[in-house]
Amino acid sequence: MSKLTIPVRKFDAVIVGAGGSGLRAAIQLSEAGLKTAVLSKVFPTRSHTVAAQGGVSASLGNSEEDHWHWHMYDTVKGSDWLGDQDAIEYMCRMAPEVVVELEHFGMPFDRTDEGKIYQRPFGGHMSNFGEKPVRRACAAADRTGHAMLHALYQRNVRANTQFFVEWMALDLIRDESGQVLGVIALEMETGEVVAFHAKATVFATGGAGRIFYSSTNAFINTGDGLGMAARAGIALEDMEFWQFHPTGVAGAGVLITEGVRGEGGILRNSSNERFMERYAPNAKDLASRDVVSRAMVTEINEGRGCGPNKDFVLLDITHLDPATIMKRLPGIREISIQFAGIDPIKAPIPVVPTCHYQMGGVPTNYKGQVVLEDGSPVPGFYAAGEVACASVHGANRLGTNSLLDLLVFGKSSGDSVISDVKSGTIGLKDLPADFADRTLARLNRLHTQTGGADVNETRLEMQRTMQKHCGVFRFKDMLVEGVSKIVDIEKAVALTQIKDKSKVWNTARVEALELDNLIEVAKATMVSAEARKESRGAHVRDDAPDTAANPNGRDDANWHKHTLWYRDGNRLSYKPVIMKPLSVETIALKTRSY
């Protein structure tokens, strides 16, 4: 296939991904009259945002007093002071506005008796700068993400957004000056390759939880945006920080929302003890996710796990009124019956920490612009949601802040595109002569490769290596060994072979292309984790223990900085954490306690 035969479609903006942040950005753009294309591997309402259960945080104060500044404090503290305070302030201040706006789009939130949006407590969210838990999570039962996705999609249908469903973006198009001019994409049904030429390109491709063996993430979460950015020479930020959600169904990995503990659920060990009281005497079961995950793994490692292999703990809601469970947690009861064979009204649910969320991603500012190391924007390139790292989550994300991140930065990236198009900062520049060469070479290799590695086997080896060497607890020797293993697996990925060479609905080809992205993320994660010689948030090393000089193993003197990983030579660079908020005083570094 010569590049002359690649059709080119022109748009004002192309958005890659149709989850929460992609749909929210698309609403901004379509309603402003920009010709917008949204590419998605699956039908929009099947994007992974659908799996978010517990809620979206906003200091509405519908149940009790609340304030955006308290929310900001919790987010900075939750991030273990690695989050950028300008972006965090922006997100927490915008929260009430974007949630009310979503309600006006038709979001069916649960209600209080007075008819206000119902709010529940959630891990790490406290009132008055860490005093006691506060009800801040706006919820639609335990299907908040599902309801949000439908509300946003319907609004896009109204705004005439143009969707390209079952299309996979393959590579970014960048010119000599570094400006992004769109993406090259593959239509899965026909195998046709098309260039989407646009003034603005917005990445909303979600996370890459599928680099791990045990994950709450959908099979589509293969880090496509991260892989494309890395191959185009853009750094990936803070990729060592992966959140393990405390409560995945043991053996299945399916998510059990933190909302279960928000409604009064209790974690118990084999002695029926409420063990979180020992680890977080104040917040107990509602401590931050990294704290709860480590407590659970410690209980299991010390022999207090449940079941025949003592490899899980129990999440108990049997003391709650069955009517409350049916009203507030109907989906959770369904999941528990289907995946664990247990009715939570009658017996506790077996749970284990499972990979859930990436805190790192493509570096952005709070305006949703992708930025270079010096903070200057990459012209024509924007990102929002889990693929982006505005660094509101730092080293650990608070529950319900992910849905908030989608809304706030989906909207702000859309606003940035509109202002950059209007001001003439970005326009439709000519495509370089060789824009498609690299992509066509990748496709041609898959078409002609014989005697290479099996895609499924290679992916499985990568997932098991990540799980073993870069899980909840990390060990010095394991990390060093992990780096060399991942580099070896990368060599196999470069020679993957598919037997089916056809074009029409060739899922083997799609999976091989996804693996090209997964391996970039796995490398970035492993190399960044091995290099960071401290414990912070979700990244905990056995050789960085809790000492008087470094409480919780955190070494602010040497490591209070963001990691930047470049694909070229697995190179690492670092940049400072932004400690100066937009309007309030800096939230100074201190030791985290719950």
C-alpha positions in Angstrom: 0.0 0.0 0.0 1.6 3.3 -1.0 0.8 6.4 1.0 -0.8 7.9 -2.1 -3.6 5.5 -1.7 -4.3 6.5 1.9 -7.5 8.5 2.0 -7.3 11.7 3.9 -10.4 13.1 5.9 -10.2 16.7 7.1 -11.7 17.9 10.4 -11.4 20.9 12.7 -10.7 18.4 15.6 -10.2 14.7 15.9 -10.8 13.1 19.3 -9.4 9.6 19.9 -11.5 7.7 22.5 -15.2 8.1 23.3 -15.2 7.5 27.1 -16.1 10.2 29.6 -13.3 12.7 28.7 -13.6 12.2 24.9 -17.4 12.7 25.0 -17.1 15.7 27.3 -14.5 17.4 25.0 -16.7 16.5 22.0 -19.7 18.3 23.5 -17.6 21.5 23.9 -16.3 21.3 20.3 -19.5 20.3 18.5 -21.6 22.9 20.4 -19.1 25.6 19.4 -19.7 24.6 15.8 -16.3 22.8 15.1 -16.4 19.9 12.7 -15.5 17.1 15.1 -14.6 13.4 14.6 -14.6 11.0 17.5 -12.8 7.7 16.9 -13.5 4.7 19.2 -12.6 1.1 19.2 -16.0 0.2 20.7 -19.5 1.8 20.7 -19.2 5.0 22.9 -21.4 3.7 25.7 -19.3 0.6 26.0 -16.1 2.6 26.8 -14.4 1.8 30.1 -16.0 4.8 31.9 -19.1 2.5 32.0 -17.3 0.5 34.7 -16.9 3.4 37.2 -19.3 2.6 40.0 -19.0 4.8 43.1 -19.5 8.4 42.2 -18.0 11.7 41.1 -16.7 14.0 43.8 -17.8 17.6 44.2 -18.0 19.8 47.3 -21.8 20.5 46.8 -22.4 20.3 50.5 -25.8 18.6 49.9 -25.6 16.4 53.0 -23.3 18.3 55.2 -20.9 21.3 55.1 -18.2 21.0 52.5 -15.7 23.3 50.6 -13.6 23.0 47.5 -10.5 23.9 49.5 -11.0 20.8 51.8 -11.4 18.7 48.6 -8.1 20.2 47.3 -6.3 19.4 50.5 -7.5 15.8 50.4 -6.4 15.4 46.8 -2.9 16.9 47.5 -2.6 14.7 50.6 -3.9 11.6 48.7 -1.4 12.3 45.9 1.3 12.1 48.6 2.3 15.6 47.5 3.2 14.6 44.0 0.2 16.2 42.4 0.5 19.7 40.8 -1.3 22.1 43.1 -2.4 24.5 40.3 -4.2 21.7 38.4 -5.7 20.3 41.7 -7.1 23.7 42.7 -8.5 24.1 39.2 -10.2 20.7 39.3 -11.7 21.0 42.8 -13.0 24.6 42.2 -14.6 23.5 38.9 -16.1 20.4 40.4 -19.5 21.7 41.5 -20.0 23.5 38.2 -19.2 20.5 35.9 -21.4 18.2 38.1 -24.4 20.5 38.0 -23.8 20.9 34.2 -23.8 17.1 33.9 -27.1 17.0 35.8 -28.5 19.5 33.3 -27.4 17.2 30.4 -29.7 14.6 31.9 -27.6 12.6 34.4 -30.0 10.6 36.6 -28.2 11.1 40.0 -29.7 9.5 43.1 -31.6 12.1 45.3 -31.8 13.0 48.9 -35.3 13.3 50.5 -35.1 17.1 49.7 -34.5 16.3 46.0 -30.8 17.3 46.0 -28.1 15.1 44.4 -27.3 12.2 46.9 -23.7 12.2 48.2 -21.9 9.3 50.0 -18.6 9.2 51.9 -15.6 7.9 50.0 -12.0 6.9 50.8 -9.7 9.8 51.6 -12.4 12.5 51.4 -12.5 14.4 54.6 -14.0 17.6 56.0 -12.1 20.6 57.5 -8.6 19.5 56.3 -8.6 15.9 57.3 -10.8 16.0 60.4 -13.4 13.3 59.7 -15.0 11.6 56.6 -17.3 13.8 54.5 -20.1 12.9 52.0 -18.8 14.3 48.7 -19.3 11.5 46.1 -22.3 12.3 43.9 -23.7 8.9 43.0 -26.2 7.2 40.7 -26.5 4.0 42.8 -23.4 1.9 42.0 -23.5 2.6 38.2 -22.4 6.3 38.2 -20.0 5.9 35.2 -22.7 4.0 33.2 -25.2 6.8 33.7 -22.6 9.5 33.0 -21.6 7.9 29.7 -25.1 7.6 28.5 -25.9 11.3 29.4 -22.8 12.5 27.6 -23.4 10.4 24.5 -27.0 11.6 24.2 -25.8 15.2 24.4 -23.3 14.5 21.6 -26.0 13.0 19.4 -28.0 16.2 19.9 -24.9 18.2 18.9 -24.3 16.2 15.7 -20.8 15.0 16.7 -19.5 12.6 14.0 -18.6 9.2 15.4 -16.3 6.7 13.8 -17.1 3.5 15.8 -14.8 0.5 15.7 -11.9 2.4 14.5 -8.4 2.1 16.0 -5.9 5.0 15.9 -2.5 3.7 15.0 -0.1 6.7 15.0 0.1 10.4 15.6 1.0 12.6 12.6 3.7 15.2 13.6 5.6 17.5 11.3 9.2 18.8 11.4 8.2 21.7 13.8 6.7 19.2 16.2 3.0 20.2 15.5 0.5 17.4 15.7 -1.6 17.3 12.5 -4.0 14.4 13.3 -3.8 10.6 13.4 -3.6 7.6 11.1 -6.4 5.1 11.9 -7.6 1.6 11.0 -11.2 0.8 10.3 -11.5 -2.6 12.0 -14.4 -3.9 9.8 -12.7 -3.3 6.4 -9.0 -3.1 7.3 -8.9 0.3 5.6 -6.2 2.8 6.7 -7.2 6.4 6.7 -5.5 9.7 7.8 -7.6 12.0 9.9 -6.1 15.4 9.2 -7.1 18.0 11.8 -6.2 21.3 13.3 -6.5 19.8 16.8 -6.0 16.2 18.1 -7.4 15.3 21.5 -6.3 12.1 23.1 -8.9 10.5 25.4 -7.8 6.9 25.0 -8.0 5.9 28.7 -5.6 3.8 30.7 -3.4 0.8 30.1 -4.3 -1.5 33.0 -4.0 -4.5 30.7 -0.2 -4.4 31.2 -0.9 -6.3 34.5 -2.2 -9.9 34.8 -4.9 -9.1 37.3 -6.8 -5.9 36.4 -10.2 -4.3 36.8 -9.7 -2.8 33.3 -11.5 -3.8 30.2 -9.7 -5.7 27.5 -9.7 -2.5 25.3 -7.5 -0.6 27.9 -4.3 -1.2 26.0 -2.6 2.2 26.4 -3.1 3.2 22.7 -2.7 6.9 23.4 0.5 6.3 25.5 2.0 4.1 22.8 1.3 6.6 20.0 2.6 9.5 22.0 5.8 7.6 23.0 6.5 6.6 19.4 6.0 10.3 18.3 8.8 11.3 20.7 6.6 12.6 23.6 7.5 11.8 27.2 5.3 9.7 29.5 5.0 11.2 33.0 5.0 9.4 36.4 4.4 5.9 34.9 5.7 4.1 38.0 2.5 5.1 39.8 -0.3 2.5 39.4 -3.2 2.2 41.7 -4.2 -1.2 42.9 -7.9 -1.0 43.9 -8.3 -2.6 47.3 -11.4 -4.5 46.3 -11.4 -6.6 43.2 -13.4 -9.9 43.3 -10.9 -12.6 44.3 -10.0 -14.7 41.2 -12.0 -12.5 38.8 -10.6 -9.0 39.2 -14.0 -7.4 38.7 -14.3 -4.1 40.6 -16.3 -3.8 43.8 -16.7 -0.1 44.3 -15.3 1.8 47.3 -18.9 3.0 47.6 -19.5 -0.3 49.4 -17.3 0.9 52.2 -18.8 4.4 51.9 -22.2 2.8 52.7 -20.7 1.1 55.7 -18.9 -2.1 54.4 -16.1 -3.5 56.6 -13.0 -5.3 55.7 -12.3 -8.4 57.8 -9.5 -11.0 58.0 -9.7 -14.7 58.8 -10.2 -13.9 62.6 -13.2 -11.8 61.6 -11.2 -8.7 62.8 -11.9 -5.2 61.4 -8.2 -4.9 60.7 -8.2 -1.4 59.1 -8.5 0.0 62.6 -4.9 -1.0 63.2 -3.6 0.7 60.0 -5.8 3.9 59.8 -7.3 4.5 63.3 -9.2 7.6 62.1 -10.4 6.8 58.6 -10.5 3.0 59.1 -12.0 1.3 55.9 -12.2 4.7 54.2 -8.4 5.4 54.2 -6.8 6.2 50.9 -6.7 3.3 48.4 -2.9 2.7 48.5 -3.1 2.5 52.3 -6.0 0.0 52.3 -4.4 -2.1 49.5 -1.1 -2.4 51.4 -3.0 -3.2 54.6 -4.8 -6.1 52.8 -1.7 -7.5 51.2 0.1 -7.3 54.6 -2.8 -9.3 56.3 -2.6 -11.9 53.5 1.3 -12.1 53.6 1.2 -12.5 57.4 -1.1 -15.5 57.2 -4.4 -13.8 58.2 -6.0 -14.2 54.7 -9.2 -16.1 54.1 -10.1 -19.1 52.0 -8.3 -22.5 51.5 -5.2 -20.7 50.2 -5.5 -17.7 52.6 -5.1 -15.4 49.6 -8.0 -12.9 50.0 -9.8 -10.9 52.7 -13.6 -10.4 53.2 -15.7 -7.3 52.5 -18.7 -7.5 54.9 -22.0 -5.8 54.3 -24.2 -8.4 56.0 -24.9 -5.9 58.8 -26.6 -3.4 56.4 -30.3 -3.3 55.8 -31.1 -5.5 52.7 -33.3 -2.6 51.4 -30.2 -0.2 51.5 -28.1 -2.8 49.6 -30.9 -3.2 47.0 -31.3 0.6 46.6 -27.7 1.8 46.8 -25.6 -1.2 45.7 -27.8 -3.3 43.3 -25.0 -3.8 40.7 -22.5 -4.9 43.4 -24.9 -7.6 44.6 -25.3 -8.8 41.0 -21.5 -8.8 40.4 -20.9 -10.7 43.7 -23.5 -13.4 42.8 -22.2 -13.7 39.3 -18.4 -13.6 39.9 -18.0 -14.9 43.5 -21.1 -17.0 43.8 -22.0 -15.1 47.0 -25.1 -13.0 47.9 -23.6 -10.1 49.9 -26.8 -9.8 51.9 -26.1 -13.2 53.4 -22.3 -13.5 53.3 -19.1 -11.4 52.9 -17.5 -10.9 49.5 -14.0 -12.3 48.9 -11.7 -9.4 47.7 -8.1 -8.8 46.8 -6.2 -5.7 45.5 -6.3 -5.5 41.7 -4.6 -3.1 39.2 -7.1 -0.4 38.6 -5.8 3.0 37.4 -2.7 4.7 36.0 -1.9 8.0 37.7 0.8 8.8 35.1 0.3 9.5 31.4 0.9 12.1 28.6 2.1 15.3 30.4 -0.6 18.1 30.2 -1.4 21.3 32.0 -4.8 22.1 33.6 -5.9 23.6 30.2 -5.7 20.1 28.7 -2.7 21.0 26.4 0.0 18.4 26.1 3.2 20.0 27.3 7.0 19.5 26.7 9.5 19.2 29.5 9.8 23.0 29.8 6.0 23.4 30.2 5.5 24.8 26.6 2.4 23.3 24.8 2.8 20.9 21.8 0.9 22.8 19.1 -2.3 21.0 18.0 -2.1 18.3 20.7 -4.4 17.9 23.8 -5.3 15.1 26.2 -7.7 14.4 29.0 -8.8 11.6 31.3 -6.8 8.6 32.3 -4.4 8.9 29.4 -3.3 12.4 30.5 -1.2 13.4 33.5 -2.2 16.9 34.5 -1.0 15.5 37.6 -4.0 15.9 39.7 -3.6 12.4 41.1 0.2 12.5 41.8 1.3 9.2 43.4 -2.2 8.0 44.3 -5.7 8.9 43.2 -8.6 9.5 45.5 -11.7 7.5 44.6 -14.3 9.5 42.6 -11.7 12.0 41.4 -11.3 10.0 38.1 -14.9 10.8 36.9 -14.3 14.4 38.0 -11.0 14.5 36.1 -12.9 13.4 32.9 -15.5 16.1 33.2 -13.1 19.0 34.2 -10.3 18.3 31.8 -12.5 17.0 29.0 -14.2 20.4 29.1 -11.0 22.4 29.6 -9.2 20.6 26.7 -12.3 21.4 24.5 -12.1 25.1 25.6 -8.4 25.2 24.8 -9.0 23.8 21.3 -11.7 26.4 20.6 -9.5 29.3 21.7 -6.4 28.0 19.8 -8.5 27.6 16.6 -10.1 31.1 17.0 -6.8 32.8 17.7 -5.2 31.1 14.7 -2.5 29.5 16.9 -3.3 26.2 15.1 -4.6 25.6 11.6 -4.7 22.9 8.9 -1.1 22.6 7.9 0.1 20.4 5.0 0.8 16.8 5.8 4.5 15.9 5.5 5.4 13.7 2.5 6.4 10.7 4.6 3.6 11.0 7.2 2.3 7.4 6.7 5.6 5.6 6.2 6.2 4.4 9.7 2.6 3.1 10.2 2.5 1.4 6.8 5.9 -0.3 7.7 4.3 -1.6 10.9 1.3 -3.0 9.1 3.5 -4.5 6.4 5.7 -6.2 8.9 2.6 -7.9 10.5 1.5 -8.9 7.0 4.8 -10.5 6.0 6.2 -11.8 9.3 6.7 -15.5 9.5 8.3 -17.7 12.3 7.8 -14.9 14.9 6.4 -14.8 18.4 2.8 -15.6 19.3 0.8 -12.4 20.3 -1.2 -14.0 23.1 1.8 -15.8 24.7 4.0 -12.7 24.5 1.3 -10.5 26.0 0.8 -13.0 28.8 4.5 -13.1 29.6 4.5 -9.3 29.8 1.4 -9.2 32.1 2.9 -11.9 34.4 6.2 -10.1 34.5 4.6 -6.8 35.4 2.4 -8.4 38.1 5.3 -10.2 39.7 8.0 -7.5 39.5 6.0 -4.3 39.8 2.9 -5.0 42.0 1.5 -3.6 45.3 4.9 -4.0 47.0 8.1 -3.6 45.0 11.5 -5.1 45.8 14.9 -3.7 44.6 16.2 -7.0 43.0 12.8 -7.8 41.5 12.7 -4.3 39.8 16.2 -4.6 38.3 15.3 -8.1 37.0 11.9 -6.8 35.8 13.6 -4.2 33.6 15.8 -6.7 31.8 12.8 -9.1 31.4 10.6 -6.4 29.8 13.5 -5.4 27.5 13.7 -9.0 26.4 9.9 -9.3 25.9 10.1 -6.1 23.8 12.3 -7.9 21.3 9.7 -10.6 21.0 7.0 -8.0 20.4 9.0 -6.5 17.5 8.7 -10.0 15.8 5.1 -11.0 16.6 3.4 -13.1 14.0 -0.2 -13.4 13.1 -1.5 -16.3 11.0 -4.6 -14.6 9.7 -3.4 -12.0 7.1 -6.9 -11.0 6.0 -8.2 -7.4 6.2 -11.9 -7.8 7.2 -12.5 -7.9 11.0 -9.0 -9.2 11.7 -9.0 -9.2 15.5 -5.5 -10.9 15.6 -4.1 -7.9 13.7 -5.8 -5.5 16.2 -4.4 -7.4 19.2 -0.9 -7.4 17.7 -1.1 -3.6 17.2 -2.4 -3.2 20.8 0.5 -5.1 22.1 2.9 -2.6 20.4 1.3 0.0 22.7 1.2 -2.2 25.8 4.9 -2.9 25.7 5.7 0.8 25.6 3.7 1.4 28.7 5.2 -1.7 30.4 8.8 -0.4 29.7 7.9 3.1 30.9 6.4 1.7 34.1 9.2 -0.7 34.9 12.1 1.6 34.1 10.5 4.6 36.0 9.7 2.3 39.0 13.2 0.9 39.2 14.7 4.4 39.1 12.6 5.9 41.9 14.5 5.0 45.1 11.7 5.9 47.6 8.2 4.9 48.7 5.5 7.4 47.7 1.8 6.8 47.3 1.2 3.7 45.3 4.9 3.1 44.7 6.3 1.3 47.8 9.7 -0.3 47.9 11.1 -2.7 50.5 14.4 -0.9 50.4 12.7 2.5 51.2 11.2 1.7 54.6 9.5 4.0 57.1 12.3 5.9 59.1 12.5 9.1 61.1 14.4 10.9 58.3 12.0 9.5 55.6 8.5 8.9 57.1 6.6 6.2 55.2 9.8 5.8 53.1 9.2 9.1 51.3 12.4 11.0 50.3 11.3 14.6 49.6 14.9 15.9 49.4 15.8 13.7 46.4 12.5 12.5 44.9 9.9 15.2 45.2 9.8 15.5 41.4 7.9 14.1 38.3 9.4 11.3 36.2 9.6 11.7 32.4 10.3 8.6 30.4 11.3 8.9 26.8 11.1 5.9 24.4 14.4 6.8 22.8 17.0 4.7 24.7 14.6 4.3 27.7 15.9 7.7 28.9 14.6 9.3 32.1 14.4 12.9 32.9 12.7 14.8 35.8 10.8 18.0 36.4 9.7 19.8 39.5 6.2 19.4 41.1 4.2 22.6 40.9 3.6 23.6 44.5 2.0 26.9 43.8 -1.8 26.9 43.5 -3.8 29.4 41.5 -5.2 31.5 44.3 -4.6 29.9 47.7 -1.6 29.2 49.9 0.6 26.2 49.1 -0.3 23.1 50.9 3.1 22.4 52.4 4.7 18.9 52.5 3.9 16.8 55.5 3.7 13.2 56.5 0.5 11.4 55.4 -1.6 9.9 58.2 -5.1 8.5 58.3 
